[in-house]
Amino acid sequence: MNGGPVDLSSLTTLRLGGPARDLVVVRREDELVAAIRDLDARGVPLLVLAGGSNVVIADEGFDGTVVHVQTRGVARDGDTITVQAGEPWDPLVHRAIDEGLTGLECLSGIPGSTGATPIQNVGAYGQDVAQAIDLVRVLHRPTGRVLELTAAECGFRYRSSAFKGRDDRIVLAVRFRLRSSRLSEKIAYAELARTLGIEVGDVAPLVEVREAVIALRRAKGMVIDPADPDSVSAGSFFTNPILGGDAFAALVERAAPQRPPGYPEPGGRVKTSAAWLIQRAGFEPGFGAGTVGISSKHSLALVNRGGATTVQLVGLAREVAAGVRAAFGVELVPEPVFVGHAW
């Protein structure tokens, strides 16, 4: 389906982004494959967009065709579900919980589409999607072939994968291998465990975990809600820095007498909290005047307060990153994908 020109701000949760020359809406996997093959054959620049929850599009927009993925379909085979890329993510999590499948419960309330989840290895509250992914079906644009990649071939790592930062493989569908149970996986995140009234490492009923996660996210403005201006964002704007042992020791010394959070990672590295660094660098929730600012509920979310431009939002992000760099010598890395401009 060809929709003609479109204002991209209407397709993103940040409500930012200029016009695109053309819009093609696809509702089936074969339509998605055919549309991309056709555009590539004609040399038309294209941007694949689904939920629009993790992109920051330039004010100039995109001089090409946007392929808007609205494919649908969920097929269950025992504990395995195969999901079309355009399926909205949170309803899928809700469905899995209703059907007694565990493995996605801590990812409740996250906006966007299923096809986006492997790209940035979506994660929250001690769980990430790579733990549940069995296979990702993609269109390999250079050859036009449809390929099935195992989880090992997807190169999953913290908030990233072999798909992020490149556009040669378009996600068509994702297969998840879950587990039949009305109880969650072991809860690994202390804040969630406290909310549930259990210890880290314990389990809880799936429904209770979902309710607790959504309540925590809502309190941080991380659930899309037309009544909540703090939800006009791309979620967490920065990833949590992962530092080498020496770099983390230097951060500890620089931050003294305060102690930055530190969570062990493979290879002797340490993950610390971007939110902690941002606030200690002087950027409290609610920081900023005018049309852009830091969420009043969470220092990791940058919000469009109405009438903002991408230049203004990215300017605020750079101000925050520069402040953290000056205070602690740590570089913050944006989590969303930038379209039409660079960090």
N, C-alpha and C positions, 0 to 999 in steps of 0.2 A: 504494500500500500504506500503510495507516494503522497506525502502531506504538504509538500512545498516548503517555503521558508518558515523558520520557527525562532522564537525568542528562547534561548537556552536557559535563561533564569527560571523559566516555568518548569523546567525538568530537573532542577537541582534543589536539594534541601537547604542550601545556602541562599537560594533565590538570587544568584549572581550569574553573570555570563551574558555576552552579547548574542547577536543573531547567527544562525547557520543558514547557508545557502539553500539547503534542502533537508527534508526529513523523510525517512522511510521507516514505517512501522512494520515490524514482523511479529507474527503470532504463532508460528510453528518453526521447528528446528530446520526443516528443509527450506523454508522461506528465508531464514537467517543465512544459511549456507549459500543459497542462490543469490541473495542480495549482495553479499560480500564478494563472491566470485565475479559477479557482473560489474560491480564498481571497480574492483581491482583490474579487471580486464580492460576497462575503459580509462584507467588511470585517474579515477576521481578520488581526491582525498576523502577519507572517511573517519568518523569517530563513532565508536560503539558505546552506547549509553543505555543504562537500564534504570536503576533506582535513583541515580544521581546523588547518592548520599556521601560519596567520598571523592568528589572532584571539585576543583576550583578553576572555573573557566574564565578566561580573559574577557575584559570588557569589550574587546574587538570581536569576540565570538569565534566562530570556526568557519573558515572559507572552504567549505566542502559539504558533504552529506553526512548527516547524523543518522545512524541506524539505531532506532529505538527498539530495544529488545523487550517484547512483551510475550515471549513464549511461555506456555503453560504445560504442566503435566507432572504428576508424581506417580511413579510405579513402585509398588512394594513387592519384594520377594523375600519372605521370611524376615530376617533382621536387616535386610538391605533395602535401601530406597534410592531410586534413580530420579533425579529432579532436573527439570528443564531450567536453563539459565535465568529466564525471566520470572520465575516464581518468586514472589515476595518472601523474604527470609523469615520474618517473625511468625507469620501464619504457618510456615512449614515447621518451625520449632514447636509451636502450639500443637499442631497435628501429631507430631512425633510423640509428644508427651501424652496426648489423649489416647494414642494407640499403645502406650506402654513401652516406648522405645527410649532408652537412655543414651546419652552421649552428646546432646546438644543443649541441655537444659540451662546451662550457665550463659548461653549465648542468646537468651531471650531478650526481646525488646530492641535488638539491633536493627536499624533501618536498612533499606536497600534490598538488592536482589540476591538470589542464591548463587548466580554465576559470578558475582563479585567476591564471594567469600574466599575462594582459594587464592585469588590474586594477591590479596594482602594478608592471607592467613588470619582471618578475622578471629579475634579472641577477646575474652573478658572473664573476670572473676575466676582466674585459674584454669580456664579451659580454652583451647583454640581449635579451630575447625580442622586443622591437619590431623588431629587425633582421631577424627571420625571419617575422614575421606579415604575411600578405597580406590577411586578412579575418577579421572576428569577427561571428558570427551571434548576435543577441541578441533577447530578448523585451522589447519596449517596454511596460512595465506601464501607463502612462496610457492607451494606446490598445488594448492587447492584441495589437498587431501584431508579427510576426517581421520583423526588419530585418537587413540585411547591411551592415556598416560597413567601409569600407576602412581600412587602417592610418592614413592621413592623418586620417580622421574620429575616430580613437580618442584623439587628443590625447596621444600618448605623450611622457613626459618622465622624468627620473630618478626611479625607484621610484614612478611615479604614472602616471595616465591620466585620461581623461574618465570612467572608471567608478568611480574610487576616491572614497570618501566620499559616495556616493549609491547609491540602490537602485532607481532607476527603469528600469534596463536590466540584465537578467539574462543573463549569458553562457551560450549554449547549445552553441556549437561554435566552434572556432578553425581557420582554414586557414593553414598554414605553407608558404612558398615556400622550399625548400632548394636545395642544389646537389649533383649527383652527383659524389662524389669520395671516395677513401679517405684523403685528407689533410684536415686541419682548415682552417678559416679562419686568417688570420694571427693569431698569438698576440700579444695586446696587453697582457697583464698580466705584469709583471716576475717576480713570485714563481712563476707558472706556467712561464714561460720557463726560469727557473733550474732548476726541478724537472725539466723535460724535457731540460735540457742544450742549449738552443738560445738564439738571440738574439731579443729582442722584434722582431716583424715576420716571423719565420720561421713555417713550418708544420710539422706533425708528423702521424704516422698517427693517425687518429681514435681507435683503440683505446687508444693510448698516452696521448692527451690525456684520455680518460675516466678511465683508471686513475690518472693524476696528479691530476686534479681531485678524485676521490673520496678519494684518500689525503690530500690537503691538507684537505679538508672533515672527514674523520674525525679528523685530528689536532687539529682545532678543536672537536670535538664537534658538528659540523654535519651529521652523517648520523644519521638515526633508528636507534638501536640499543638494544634492550632491556637489553643488558649495560652500556650507558654512561649513567650518571646525568646526565651533562652534556648529553645529547641531549633531556632533558625540557624543552624550550624552544620558543620561537617563532622560532628562528634569530636573526638580527641584530635586536636590539630597537630600535636607533636607526639612522636614515639618516645617511650622511656629509654634514655641512653643506656647502652651496654658498654662498660668501660673495662679496659685491661686492669689487672691488679694494681699496677703502679699508678695508673691514672685515677683509680678510685681512692687510693691512699692519698694522692695529692688533693683530691676533692675533700676528703675528710679533714685534712690539715687546713685547707682554705676555709672550710665552713665552720671550723671550731669557734666557739664551744658547742655549737649545734652539731648533731650527728645525722648526716643524710641517710635515708633508707638504703639498704644494700641487700640484694638477693643473689645468691650464687648462680652462676651460669657455667656451662661447659668450658673447659680450657682455662679455668682460673679467672674468668671474667666475672664482672659484677654488674647487675642491672640496678639502676637507681631510678628515682621517681622524677619525671619531668614536672609534675605538678608541684612537688616540694621545691624544686629549684626555681620555678617561676615565681612562686609566692615569696620565697626568701630573697629573691632578686628585686622585690618591691612591686610585683604585679599581682595585686589581690583580686579575688572575684569581684566583678563589676567595674574593673579598671577601664578607663577610656571614656572619652566624651564624643558626642555626635552620633554618627550613623553606625559605627563599629565599636566593639568592645569585647572584653572578656566576660564570659557568662557570669551572672551573679551567683550561680550555683556551683560552678566548677572552673578552676583556673586553666584547665586544658582545652576548653572549648572557646573558640572565637565566634562571635555572633554578629549577624547582620540585623541591626536594630530597626532597619527600614530605610530604603533609599540609598543604601551603600553601593559602592563600586568595588570591583575586585582589587583595583589599585589600593584603595583605602584598607581593605581587609589584609592584604598581603603586607602593606606598610606597617600595620600593627603587629603582624606576625614577626616581621623583621626586627621591629623595636624590642619585642619580647625576647627573641633569640639573642639579640645583641646585648641586652641587659643580663641574661644568664651567662653569656660568654664573658662579659666584663667582671661579673661577680664571682664566677666559679671556674672559668676556663673550660666549660663544657659546651659542645656544639649540640644544639637541638636540631632534629631532622623532622621536616613535615611528614605527616602520615598521609594526607590526601594526595591524589594525582593532580598535577597542574596541567591544564590544557591551554595552549596558546601563549604561555609565558613560563619563565623559569624562576626557580627559587634564588 
